[in-house]
Amino acid sequence: MNTNQLHDDTSSWKKQIILFLTSQNISLFGSSVVSFSIIWYITLQTSSGKWVMLFTICSLLPQVLISLWAGVWADRYNRKYLIMLADGFIALATLGLAIAFWVGYEKLELLLAISVIRSIGAGIQTPAVSAMFPQIVPMEKLTRVQGINQTLNSVLMLLSPAVGGVVLGSLGISRAFMLDVVTASIAIAVLSFIYIEKVARPVEKTSVFTELRAGISYTLNNKLLRRVLICFGASFFLITPAAVLTPLLVERSFGGDVWRLTANEVVWTVGSLIGGAFVSLHGEFKDKIRTVAICLVAFGVTFALLGVAHYFTIYLIIMGTAGFFMPIIATAQTVLIQENVEATMMGRVFSLVQIVTGTAMPVAILLFGPLADVVSIESILVVTGILLAVVGILYQITNKQVDVN
């Protein structure tokens, strides 16, 4: 290969990934704004924990249920077109919702129904997106690209609540729905400029269920992947109190001022933004298992310290520090999978990851939610933080002898 050809190849994948990241982050931004708008609209209309719970279930459960099939589809069909179809499916459902609200049919039940449809679309899209990265990016560049993606995600998560609040407060929820329709349309248009081939597969025809069983068997019979799944499940379960109960801790221990609750969310996002920038600048983690283990221990320590922080300023510093480690662990774990999974199995493996992570937190909150009314949230954070650090140590020890790429 001559120098000009090498330069063209390098330029080509960079153009592809710029378009891909642009497309997916535009789509994410619109979806996030709508999600915040819906949950705030339901909260303002009902002041009901039951309705918030129903919305949460409708937003999460369908995504988990569809994931197994979505993984098979991501390995069977062209992932680019699958992502575009899922985005279009979500946009059409959201457009229908906007029209219904415009003509005066403002039913909360309709919001729940559309949330189910949007969740199904997201469940189809997510494994395909994760599996598509190795098709575009050279393996040695995956960590840096994932770091950039994590940084962009953090920026959007910082902006989405503000934009959602402005749109909902000044223009109404229908305009918020239309924002998602517009961003999804732009995302589809941008993605259409990317050339992605369908992953080469065996020629024999097999049923979806046969491929589903093959994906599960492939994952569970691989020592590394099996331990990664266990790590995901245990860590997401133990992270739940810090992710869900800290606003309640702030209200109980430091005061229910809106600025305090806002600061609690902002410092985590800012920490994640800095962490994402660190990953993108660092470029590569040679020992990703050790990186994940260190971050899990760091999570455990910081979450436990949240439980003993008696001053709000110290609490915020600890929360921001914890946020720093999230992009690092997410990038290292994702790239570890992408480097060690066959291209024809990538979608199914990531669908199993989505199922484990999507199930762990709802199950955890069923335990920790009621428990928070019996014991102090501080005590819960200390105990789960210590257990999370133990998970990190065990993850390092048990994976020492596993061969990884």
C-alpha positions as CSV (number, residue, x, y, z in Angstrom):
1,M,0.0,0.0,0.0
2,N,1.5,3.3,-1.0
3,T,1.4,6.5,1.2
4,N,-1.4,8.2,-0.8
5,Q,-3.6,5.1,-0.4
6,L,-2.9,4.9,3.3
7,H,-3.8,8.5,3.7
8,D,-7.0,8.0,1.8
9,D,-7.9,5.0,4.0
10,T,-7.2,7.0,7.1
11,S,-9.2,10.0,5.8
12,S,-12.1,7.7,4.8
13,W,-12.7,6.1,8.3
14,K,-12.3,9.4,10.0
15,K,-15.0,10.9,7.7
16,Q,-17.2,7.9,8.4
17,I,-16.9,8.1,12.2
18,I,-17.5,11.8,12.2
19,L,-20.7,11.3,10.3
20,F,-21.7,8.4,12.5
21,L,-21.0,10.2,15.8
22,T,-22.8,13.3,14.5
23,S,-25.8,11.2,13.5
24,Q,-26.1,9.3,16.8
25,N,-25.6,12.3,19.1
26,I,-28.1,14.4,17.2
27,S,-30.6,11.5,17.6
28,L,-29.7,11.1,21.3
29,F,-30.2,14.8,21.9
30,G,-33.7,14.8,20.6
31,S,-34.6,11.6,22.4
32,S,-33.2,13.0,25.7
33,V,-35.2,16.3,25.4
34,V,-38.4,14.4,24.8
35,S,-37.8,12.0,27.7
36,F,-37.2,14.9,30.1
37,S,-40.2,16.7,28.7
38,I,-42.5,13.7,29.2
39,I,-41.4,12.9,32.7
40,W,-41.7,16.5,33.8
41,Y,-45.1,16.9,32.0
42,I,-46.4,13.7,33.9
43,T,-45.0,15.0,37.2
44,L,-46.6,18.4,36.8
45,Q,-49.9,17.0,35.6
46,T,-50.3,14.3,38.3
47,S,-47.8,14.8,41.1
48,S,-48.1,11.0,41.3
49,G,-45.3,8.5,42.0
50,K,-47.5,5.8,40.4
51,W,-47.5,7.6,37.1
52,V,-43.8,8.3,37.2
53,M,-43.3,4.6,37.9
54,L,-45.5,3.6,35.0
55,F,-43.6,5.9,32.6
56,T,-40.3,4.4,33.9
57,I,-41.5,0.9,33.3
58,C,-42.8,1.7,29.8
59,S,-39.5,3.4,28.9
60,L,-37.3,0.6,30.1
61,L,-39.0,-2.8,30.0
62,P,-39.9,-3.0,26.2
63,Q,-36.2,-2.1,25.4
64,V,-35.0,-5.0,27.5
65,L,-37.6,-7.5,26.1
66,I,-36.8,-6.6,22.4
67,S,-33.0,-6.7,22.9
68,L,-32.5,-10.5,22.3
69,W,-34.2,-10.3,18.9
70,A,-32.6,-7.0,18.2
71,G,-29.1,-8.6,18.6
72,V,-30.0,-11.2,16.1
73,W,-31.2,-8.6,13.6
74,A,-28.1,-6.5,14.1
75,D,-26.0,-9.6,13.1
76,R,-28.3,-10.7,10.3
77,Y,-29.1,-7.4,8.5
78,N,-27.1,-4.3,7.5
79,R,-26.7,-2.4,10.8
80,K,-26.8,1.0,9.1
81,Y,-30.3,0.4,7.7
82,L,-31.5,-1.1,11.0
83,I,-30.4,2.1,12.9
84,M,-32.1,4.2,10.3
85,L,-35.4,2.2,10.4
86,A,-35.4,2.3,14.3
87,D,-34.9,6.1,14.3
88,G,-37.6,6.5,11.7
89,F,-40.0,4.2,13.7
90,I,-39.4,6.4,16.8
91,A,-39.8,9.6,14.8
92,L,-43.2,8.5,13.2
93,A,-44.5,7.5,16.6
94,T,-43.5,10.8,18.1
95,L,-45.0,12.7,15.2
96,G,-48.3,10.9,15.8
97,L,-48.1,11.9,19.4
98,A,-47.5,15.5,18.6
99,I,-50.5,15.6,16.2
100,A,-52.7,14.0,18.8
101,F,-51.8,16.7,21.4
102,W,-52.2,19.4,18.8
103,V,-55.8,18.3,18.2
104,G,-56.6,18.2,21.9
105,Y,-56.2,14.5,22.6
106,E,-53.9,15.0,25.6
107,K,-54.2,11.6,27.4
108,L,-51.5,10.4,29.7
109,E,-52.2,6.8,28.6
110,L,-51.2,7.9,25.1
111,L,-47.8,9.1,26.5
112,L,-47.3,5.7,28.0
113,A,-48.2,3.9,24.8
114,I,-45.8,6.0,22.7
115,S,-43.1,5.5,25.4
116,V,-43.4,1.8,24.8
117,I,-43.0,2.3,21.1
118,R,-40.0,4.6,21.6
119,S,-38.5,2.1,24.0
120,I,-38.8,-0.7,21.4
121,G,-37.1,1.5,18.8
122,A,-34.3,2.2,21.2
123,G,-33.9,-1.5,22.0
124,I,-33.5,-2.3,18.3
125,Q,-31.1,0.6,17.7
126,T,-28.7,0.2,20.7
127,P,-27.1,-3.2,19.9
128,A,-26.7,-2.2,16.2
129,V,-25.0,1.1,17.2
130,S,-22.5,-0.7,19.5
131,A,-21.8,-3.4,17.0
132,M,-21.2,-0.9,14.2
133,F,-18.3,0.9,15.7
134,P,-15.7,-1.9,14.9
135,Q,-16.9,-1.9,11.3
136,I,-15.9,1.8,10.9
137,V,-13.0,2.3,13.3
138,P,-9.6,0.6,13.3
139,M,-9.2,-1.6,16.4
140,E,-6.3,0.5,17.7
141,K,-8.5,3.7,17.6
142,L,-11.6,2.3,19.3
143,T,-10.8,3.6,22.8
144,R,-10.1,7.1,21.6
145,V,-13.3,7.2,19.5
146,Q,-15.4,5.8,22.3
147,G,-13.9,8.5,24.6
148,I,-14.9,11.2,22.2
149,N,-18.4,9.6,22.0
150,Q,-18.7,9.6,25.8
151,T,-17.6,13.2,25.9
152,L,-20.3,14.2,23.4
153,N,-22.9,12.2,25.3
154,S,-22.0,14.0,28.5
155,V,-22.3,17.4,26.8
156,L,-25.7,16.5,25.5
157,M,-26.9,15.2,28.9
158,L,-25.8,18.5,30.3
159,L,-27.8,20.4,27.7
160,S,-30.9,18.2,27.4
161,P,-32.6,19.0,30.7
162,A,-32.1,22.7,30.1
163,V,-33.4,22.6,26.5
164,G,-36.3,20.3,27.6
165,G,-37.3,22.7,30.4
166,V,-37.2,25.8,28.0
167,V,-39.2,24.1,25.3
168,L,-41.7,22.6,27.7
169,G,-42.1,25.9,29.6
170,S,-42.2,28.3,26.7
171,L,-43.5,26.4,23.7
172,G,-45.4,23.4,25.1
173,I,-44.9,19.7,25.0
174,S,-46.0,19.3,21.4
175,R,-43.0,21.4,20.2
176,A,-40.8,19.2,22.3
177,F,-42.1,16.2,20.4
178,M,-41.5,17.9,17.1
179,L,-37.9,18.6,18.1
180,D,-37.3,14.9,18.4
181,V,-38.9,14.4,14.9
182,V,-36.6,17.0,13.4
183,T,-33.4,15.6,15.1
184,A,-34.3,12.0,14.1
185,S,-34.8,13.1,10.5
186,I,-31.4,14.9,10.5
187,A,-29.8,11.9,12.1
188,I,-31.2,9.6,9.4
189,A,-30.1,11.9,6.6
190,V,-26.5,12.2,8.0
191,L,-26.3,8.4,8.5
192,S,-27.3,7.8,4.9
193,F,-24.0,9.2,3.7
194,I,-22.1,6.4,5.4
195,Y,-21.2,3.3,3.5
196,I,-21.4,0.1,5.6
197,E,-21.4,-3.4,4.2
198,K,-23.5,-6.2,5.7
199,V,-21.4,-8.5,7.9
200,A,-20.4,-11.6,6.1
201,R,-22.3,-14.6,7.5
202,P,-22.7,-18.3,6.8
203,V,-24.8,-19.0,3.8
204,E,-27.2,-21.5,5.4
205,K,-30.6,-20.2,6.5
206,T,-31.4,-20.5,10.2
207,S,-34.3,-19.3,12.3
208,V,-34.1,-16.3,14.6
209,F,-34.5,-18.5,17.7
210,T,-31.6,-20.7,16.5
211,E,-29.4,-17.7,16.1
212,L,-30.6,-16.4,19.4
213,R,-29.6,-19.6,21.2
214,A,-26.2,-19.5,19.3
215,G,-25.6,-16.0,20.6
216,I,-26.4,-16.9,24.2
217,S,-24.3,-20.0,24.0
218,Y,-21.4,-18.1,22.5
219,T,-21.5,-15.5,25.2
220,L,-21.9,-17.8,28.2
221,N,-19.3,-20.3,27.0
222,N,-16.7,-17.6,26.7
223,K,-15.0,-17.0,30.1
224,L,-14.2,-13.4,29.5
225,L,-17.7,-12.5,28.2
226,R,-19.4,-14.4,30.9
227,R,-17.4,-12.5,33.6
228,V,-18.0,-9.2,31.9
229,L,-21.8,-9.8,32.0
230,I,-21.6,-10.8,35.6
231,C,-19.6,-7.6,36.3
232,F,-22.1,-5.5,34.4
233,G,-25.0,-7.0,36.4
234,A,-23.4,-6.7,39.8
235,S,-22.0,-3.2,39.3
236,F,-25.2,-1.7,37.8
237,F,-27.2,-3.3,40.7
238,L,-24.8,-1.7,43.3
239,I,-24.6,1.6,41.4
240,T,-28.4,2.1,41.6
241,P,-28.6,3.7,45.0
242,A,-26.1,6.4,44.0
243,A,-27.8,6.9,40.6
244,V,-31.4,7.0,41.9
245,L,-31.5,7.8,45.6
246,T,-29.0,10.7,45.9
247,P,-31.6,13.4,45.0
248,L,-33.6,12.1,48.0
249,L,-30.5,12.1,50.1
250,V,-29.8,15.7,49.2
251,E,-33.4,16.7,50.0
252,R,-33.3,14.9,53.4
253,S,-29.8,15.8,54.5
254,F,-29.0,19.2,52.9
255,G,-32.3,20.7,52.0
256,G,-34.9,20.6,49.2
257,D,-33.8,23.7,47.4
258,V,-34.0,23.3,43.6
259,W,-30.5,24.6,43.1
260,R,-29.1,21.8,45.4
261,L,-31.0,19.1,43.4
262,T,-29.7,20.7,40.1
263,A,-26.2,20.9,41.4
264,N,-26.3,17.2,42.3
265,E,-27.0,16.4,38.6
266,V,-24.7,19.0,37.1
267,V,-21.5,18.0,39.0
268,W,-21.9,14.3,38.0
269,T,-22.4,15.3,34.3
270,V,-19.4,17.7,34.5
271,G,-17.3,15.0,36.0
272,S,-18.4,12.6,33.2
273,L,-17.5,15.3,30.7
274,I,-14.0,15.6,32.0
275,G,-13.7,11.8,32.2
276,G,-14.7,11.5,28.5
277,A,-12.2,14.1,27.5
278,F,-9.5,12.3,29.5
279,V,-10.3,9.0,27.6
280,S,-10.3,10.7,24.2
281,L,-6.9,12.4,24.9
282,H,-5.4,9.3,26.6
283,G,-6.2,7.2,23.5
284,E,-5.8,3.7,24.8
285,F,-5.9,1.5,27.9
286,K,-3.5,-1.4,27.4
287,D,-5.0,-3.5,30.3
288,K,-8.7,-2.8,30.1
289,I,-9.6,-5.4,32.7
290,R,-7.3,-3.6,35.2
291,T,-8.8,-0.3,34.2
292,V,-12.3,-1.5,34.8
293,A,-11.3,-3.0,38.1
294,I,-9.7,0.3,39.3
295,C,-12.7,2.3,38.3
296,L,-15.1,0.0,40.1
297,V,-13.0,0.3,43.3
298,A,-12.9,4.1,42.8
299,F,-16.7,4.1,42.3
300,G,-17.1,2.1,45.5
301,V,-14.9,4.4,47.5
302,T,-16.5,7.6,46.2
303,F,-20.1,6.3,46.7
304,A,-19.2,5.2,50.3
305,L,-17.8,8.7,50.9
306,L,-21.0,10.2,49.7
307,G,-22.6,8.5,52.7
308,V,-20.3,10.1,55.2
309,A,-20.1,13.6,53.7
310,H,-21.6,16.1,56.2
311,Y,-21.1,19.2,54.1
312,F,-22.8,19.9,50.8
313,T,-19.7,21.3,49.1
314,I,-17.7,18.2,50.0
315,Y,-20.6,16.0,48.8
316,L,-20.6,17.8,45.4
317,I,-16.8,17.4,45.0
318,I,-17.1,13.6,45.7
319,M,-20.1,13.3,43.3
320,G,-18.1,15.1,40.5
321,T,-15.1,12.8,41.2
322,A,-17.4,9.7,40.9
323,G,-18.7,11.0,37.6
324,F,-15.2,11.2,36.2
325,F,-14.8,7.4,36.3
326,M,-18.1,6.6,34.4
327,P,-16.8,7.3,30.8
328,I,-13.6,5.4,31.6
329,I,-15.3,2.3,32.7
330,A,-17.9,2.5,30.0
331,T,-15.3,2.9,27.3
332,A,-12.9,0.2,28.6
333,Q,-15.7,-2.3,29.0
334,T,-17.2,-1.6,25.6
335,V,-13.9,-1.7,23.7
336,L,-13.0,-4.9,25.6
337,I,-16.1,-6.6,24.1
338,Q,-15.6,-5.1,20.7
339,E,-12.0,-6.4,20.5
340,N,-12.8,-9.9,21.7
341,V,-16.1,-10.7,19.9
342,E,-16.5,-12.1,16.3
343,A,-18.1,-9.6,14.0
344,T,-21.0,-12.0,13.3
345,M,-21.8,-12.2,17.0
346,M,-21.3,-8.6,18.0
347,G,-25.0,-7.6,17.9
348,R,-26.2,-10.5,20.0
349,V,-23.4,-10.0,22.6
350,F,-24.3,-6.3,23.0
351,S,-28.0,-7.2,23.2
352,L,-27.2,-9.4,26.2
353,V,-25.3,-6.6,27.8
354,Q,-28.3,-4.3,27.2
355,I,-30.6,-6.9,28.9
356,V,-28.3,-7.3,31.9
357,T,-27.8,-3.6,32.4
358,G,-31.5,-2.7,31.7
359,T,-32.7,-5.3,34.2
360,A,-30.2,-4.8,37.0
361,M,-31.3,-1.2,37.9
362,P,-35.1,-1.8,38.0
363,V,-34.6,-4.9,40.1
364,A,-32.2,-3.0,42.4
365,I,-34.6,-0.1,42.9
366,L,-37.4,-2.6,44.0
367,L,-35.0,-3.4,46.9
368,F,-33.3,-0.1,47.6
369,G,-36.4,2.1,47.1
370,P,-38.4,0.7,50.0
371,L,-35.2,0.1,52.0
372,A,-34.5,3.9,51.9
373,D,-37.7,4.5,53.9
374,V,-36.5,2.1,56.6
375,V,-32.8,2.9,56.9
376,S,-30.7,6.0,56.0
377,I,-29.6,6.4,52.4
378,E,-26.2,7.2,53.8
379,S,-26.0,3.7,55.2
380,I,-27.1,2.2,51.9
381,L,-24.4,4.1,50.0
382,V,-21.7,3.0,52.4
383,V,-22.6,-0.7,52.2
384,T,-23.1,-0.7,48.4
385,G,-19.9,1.3,47.9
386,I,-17.9,-1.3,49.8
387,L,-19.5,-4.1,47.9
388,L,-18.8,-2.4,44.6
389,A,-15.1,-2.1,45.5
390,V,-15.1,-5.8,46.3
391,V,-16.6,-6.5,42.8
392,G,-13.8,-4.5,41.3
393,I,-11.2,-6.5,43.2
394,L,-12.8,-9.8,42.3
395,Y,-13.1,-8.8,38.6
396,Q,-9.3,-8.2,38.5
397,I,-8.5,-11.4,40.3
398,T,-10.8,-13.7,38.3
399,N,-9.8,-12.4,34.9
400,K,-6.0,-12.5,35.5
401,Q,-5.7,-15.8,33.6
402,V,-8.1,-15.0,30.8
403,D,-6.6,-14.3,27.3
404,V,-7.7,-11.1,25.8
405,N,-6.9,-9.3,22.6
